[in-house]
C-alpha cells in the first residue's frame, strides 16, 4: 500500500469515528455539536496538562474550568492556583512533585488530592503549610510514618488522610498534637492499646471508618476523646459497649449492624449523643428498649438505612421522638407502628414499605405527620385512598402504578398535596387526577 493510500485510509477511519461520536439516536447533529469539546477547550483531553493559562482562566471564572480532569500540572499553574480562594479539585493528579506541593502549601483554599497513592516526606512537609478549609488525601495507599507525622502539622481545619493502616506510638503522639477541627484516618484497620492511649489526647473530631473491631482497653482510651468520634465498628461485645458508653461526646457508630441485648443496654448509658444508622433490627428486649429511649433524648431526626425488623414496642418509644423518622428498608408497618409514627408532626420517610394495610393507612391518615413518603409502594387500595382524603399533610406516592378509579377520585378530593407520577397510571385514572 502506498503512503498516499495509507493517509486516505487513516483519514476515512478518523472521519467515521468523529461522525459516530457526533450523532446518536434521538439527537440532532447540531445539538450534539454544541457539547463536543474543541481544541480550545482545556477539558477536551482528560490527560492534558493543567497549564498557567488554564489556571488563570480558572482564577477569572472558576466555573469555566473543571480542574479535576487534569492528571498533571505545571509549577507555574500551581503558583497561580495558590492565590485562589476557591476550592481546588485536583483529584486526578497521580504525582505530586515537591515544587508543586510547595505552591499548594501556600494556598488558603481547600484542596482535593484523592488521586495520589503515595506522598513523599518532602511533599508532606510542604503540604502541611496549607491553611485551607480541608486537605483530602484519603486516596493514599502508602505513607511512611515520617510523612504521616509531617502532615499532622497541617494548618487547615479538616484533614482526610489515607495510607495509615496501623498507628505507631510515635505517630500517635504526633496525631495527638494535631490542631485542626477534624481528622479522618481512612485506612486505619488496627489500633494498638499503647497507641490508643497516646492518640486519645487529641482535641479534634476523629473519624476511623475502617476500624472494624477493638479491644476493651482501646475502647477505654477512645472513650476519653472530647470531640465527636466516628467508628467503623460492625459489631461489639457488651464490655466494649460499656467502655465506649463512658464517652461524653457525639459517638457515631454508622456501620454497627447488630447488638446483643447486653450491648444495647450498655450503650444506652452513653453520656453524649449517639447515632446508630445501620442497625438491622430493633427487637422487644429490655436492653433495646432502653437504647431506643436513649436515641430519642435529643430533639433530632433519626435515619435508619438498613433496618428491616422493628418491634411494635420499640416503635412506641421511637414515636415520642421530637424529630423526623426515616426508614430506608423497613418492608412493612403494623397498625400499631403506624399509629406510633403518626403521633407527632414530622416527616415520615418509608422507602422500603412495599405494601400498606388498610388499617395501617387509616392510622397514618388520622395522625399529625406533615409529610409521608412511600416510595416503594406500587399499589393503593380503595380503602387506603379514602382514608388519606382527610390527611392534611403531603403524601408522596409517586411509584404507585395500580389504583382504581374510585381510589383516584378519593385522592382528587384531598386538600393536602399528593405527589404522583401520572405517566405510570392507567388513562382513566390519569383523567380523574388531572382534574377539569
N, C-alpha and C positions, 0 to 999 in steps of 0.2 A: 504494500500500500504506500502511495506517495505521501510526502509530508502535507501536500495540499489537501488530499483526501482525508488524511487524519484530522486536520484542522476543521474541515467541514463536518466530519463526524462528531467531534467534540462540541462544535457549535450547535448542532442539531440536538445532541443529548442535553446540553445546558438549556436550550430553548424549551424542550419538553418538560424538564424538571421545573423550570420557572413557571411555565404555563400551568402545570398540575398544581403547584402551590398557590397560584393566584386565583383559582376558581374552585369552589366546592358547591355541592348541591344546595340549592335554595339561596345562593348568594349571587348578586350581580358583580361582574368583574371589577367595575369601577369602585364599588363599596369596599371590596376586599383590598383594592389597590391603596386606599387611604390608610389602611392599617399595616401595609408592608413596610419594613424598615428600609431606609435609604442609606446610601453611602455616607451621608452627612449625619446620620443618626448614630450617636455613640453607643446606643444599646443594641445596634444591629448584630454585633458579633459578641456572643457571650464570653468569648475567650480574649477579647480585646483588652488593651492596657488602659487603665484609668490615668489619663494624662493631665497635665497642668491646665490645658484648655477646657477639658471636660469638668475638672474640679471648679474652675472659675465659673463655668456655666451653672454648676450646682449652687455655688455661692449666690449667684444672681437670682436664680429661680430653682429652689430645691426640688420642686415637684416635676421639673423637666428632665431630671436625670435619675435613673434607678441605679444607685451606687452598688447595690447588692449583686449586680450581674457581672461585675468585673473581677477577674481572677488574679490580676496583678496591678501594681500601682507604682508610679514613679515617685522619686523623692520630692520633686517639685510639686507634684499633685498633693502629696501628703502635707507639704508646707502650707499649701492653700487651704486644705480642709481643716487644718489645725486651728484656723481662725474662725471656723464656722460655729454657730451656736445651735445648729440643727443636729438632730440625731444622725449619726454616721453608720449606715448599714454597710459594713464591709465583710459580710458573711461568706462571700465566695473566695476571699483571699486564702490561699493554701500555704503561703510562706510569708514570714514577716522578718525581713532584714532589720538589723539594729538601727540603721539610719531612718527607716520608715517608723519603727517603734518610737524613736526619739521625737519625731514630729508629732505623732499621735499622743505621746505623753504630755505635750504642751497644751493639748486640747482641753476645753471645758465642756465638751459635748459627750453625750452617751454614745458608746461605741459597741457594735456587734462584730465579733471576730470568730464566729462559730465554725468557720471552715478550717481553722488552724487545728492540726492534730498534735503538733509539737511546738514548744516555745523555749528558746534558749535562755540562759541566765541573764545575759546582757539585755535581751529584748524584754524580759520580765522586769528588770530594773528600770528600763526606760518607760515601759507602760505604767509602772506603779506611780509615776508622777502625774498621771491623768487625773483631772479634777471634775470629771463629768458626773452625770446622774447615775450612770451604770457602765460596767465593763463586762461584756458577755464573752467568756472563754470556755463555755461548757462543752465545746466540741473537742477539747484536748483529750487525747488518749494517753499521752506520755508527758510526764512533768517531773523533773528531778526535785528532790527536797529543797535544794538551794534555790531553784527557780520559784517554787511554791512559796518559800519563805520570803523571797523578794517581792512577789506580787501581793503578799498580805500587807505591804506598806501602801497599797493603793489609796489614793487620797479622795476618791469619789464616794458615792453612797452605797451602791449595790454592786456586789461582785459575784459573778457566776463563774465558778472555776471547775473545770473538768481535769481529768488526768491523775487525780489523787485517789487511789484505791484503798490505801491504808494510811494511817497517820502516825508518824514517828513522834516520840516525846518532844524532840526539838521543834518539829513543825507545829505541834500542839501548843507549845509555848509561844511561838510566833503568832499563830492564829488568835491566841488569847489577847494579843495586843492590837488586833485589828480595830480601827477607829471608825469604820463605816457603819451604815444602818443595817445592812443585811449581807449575809454571805451564804452562797449555796455551793456545797461540795457535791457536784452532780454524780460522781462515780465512787464515792466512798462506800465500800462494802464491808469494811472491817474496822472496828474501833476497839483498841485495847483498853484495859482498865486504867493503866497508868496514863495513857494519852487522854482519855476522857476526863480524868481528874484534873489535868492541866488545862484542857480545852474549855472546860465549863466556866472558866473565869472570864470568858469573852462577854462583852456587853453589846450584843447585836442580835438581830433576828437570824436564827440559824435554820438552814434547810438541808436535810440529809435524805434525799429521796431514794437512794439506793441502799440505805441501811435497813436490811430486812429482819434482822434479829439482833438482840443484845442480851448481855448478862445482867443480873441484878445489880452488881457494882457499877456497871456502866449506866444503867438506868438511874441509880442513885446520883451519879455525877450529873447526868443530863437534867435531872430534876432541879438542879441548882441554877440553871440558866435563867436569867432575869428578863429576857425578852421572848418573843414568840418562838416556838420550836415546831418545825415540821419534820416528821419522821416517816420513813417508808415502811415501817413495820407491817407485816401481813398477818401476824398472829402474836400473841404474848401470853405468858404464864400469869398466874394470879400474883406471884411475887414481883414480877416485872411491872405489872399494872399498879400494884401497891406502891412501888418505888416511884414510878412516874407521877402518880397522883399527888406526890408531895410538891410538885412544881406549882408555882403560883402565877405563871404567865399563861398565854394562849398556847394550848397544846393541840396541834393539828395532826391527826393520825389518819390521813386521807386514803391509805391503802389497807387499813385494817378491815378484813372481811368477816372474821369470826371471833367471838368472845365466849368463853365459858361463863357460867353464871357467877362463879367466884371472881373471875377477872372483871366482869361487868360491875359487880358490887364494889370491887376495889377502885375502879376508875370513877365510879360515881362520887367518890370522895375527893376528886381532884379539886384543887383550890382556885384554879383560874378557869377561863373559858375553854371549852372542849369541842372539837369538831371530829365527827366520825361519818364522813360522807359515803364510805364504801361498805358499811355493814350490809350483809346479805339477808339477815333475819333478825327479828326482834321478838323473841318468844315471851310467853307469860310466865316468867320466873321472878323471884324476889330481886335478884341482882339486876336483871334487865329493867324491871320496873323502876328501881332506884336510879338506874342510869338514864332512863327516859325523863325522870323528874329533874335530873341534873341538867339535861340538854335544854330544857325549857326555862331554866332560871333567868336567862337573859332574853330581852325582847328583840330577838333577831330571827332571821329566816333559817329554816332547816332544809337541806337539799340532800336526799339520799339517791345516789346514782346507780346502786346495784341491788337495792333491797327487793326481794321477791316474796318474802314472808313477813307478815305483820299481824300480831295477835290483836284481838279486839281490846284487850285490857291495856296494852301499851298505846294503842290508838287513842283510847280515852284520855291517857295522860298527855300525849302529844297535842291533842285537840285544845288544850289550855294554853298553848304557845301564843304569845303576842307577836306574831310574825307570819310570813308565808310558809307554806308547806309544798315541797317539790319531791315527787317520787317518779324516777325515770323508768323503772322496770316493774313496779308493783302491778301484777296482772289483773287484780280484781278488788272490789270493795264490798264488804258485807254492809247491810243496812246500819249496823251499829257503828262501824268505822266511818261510814258516810255522815252519820249524824254527828259524830265527834269532830270530824274535819270541817263541818259546816257551822260549828258553834260560834266562830268569830269572823269578823270582816277581814278577809285575807285573799291572796291569790292561791288557788289550789291547782297545782300543775300535776297532771296524771298522764305521763307519756306512755305508760305501759298497759293501762286498763283497756283491754280489747272488747269487753262487754260489760254492760251495767244493768243490774237487775232493776226491775220497776220499783221495788221497794227502796233500793239504794238511791235511785234517781229522785224519788219523792223526798227522801231525807235531805239530799243536796239542794233540792229546789226550794225548800222552806227555810233554808239556812241563811247565814249572813255573808257568805263569800262574795267578794267584789268581782271575782273573775275565776271561772272554772275552765281549765284547758284539758280536753280529752282527745289527744292527737292519735291514739291507736284505735279508737272506735270506728268501725265501718258500718254499723247498723244501729238505727234508733227506732225503738218500738213506739207504738201509738201512745201507750200509757206514759212512757217516759217523756215524750214530747209534750203531752198535755200537762204533765207535772211542771215542766220548765216554763210554761206560759207565765206563771206568776213570779218566776225568779228575776230579780231586779238587776243582777249583775251581768257582766259579759259572759257569753257562752261560746267556747271555741270547739266546733265540730267539723273542722274543715276536711277531715279524712272520711267522713260518713259518705257512703255511696248507695246505701239502701235505706229508704223510708217510704212510707205510704203517702198518698195524697192527704189523708187525714192527719198524719204527723206533720206534714208540711204546712197544712192550714193552721195547726196549733202554733208552730214556730213563727208563722207570719203574724200572729197576734201578739207576740212578745213585745214589751216596751224596752227591754234591755237589748244590747247588741248581740246578734248571733253571727258568728263567723262560719261561713260555709263555702265550699268550692262548688259552685253551681254546675260547672262543667262535668263533675263526677256523678251527677244525679240524673234520673230519667227526665225526659222532656216535660211530662205532665207535672212533675214536682217542681221543676225549674219555673214553670209558668206561674205557679201559685206563689213561690218565694220571691219571684221578681216583682210581683205587685202589678198594679194597673199601669 
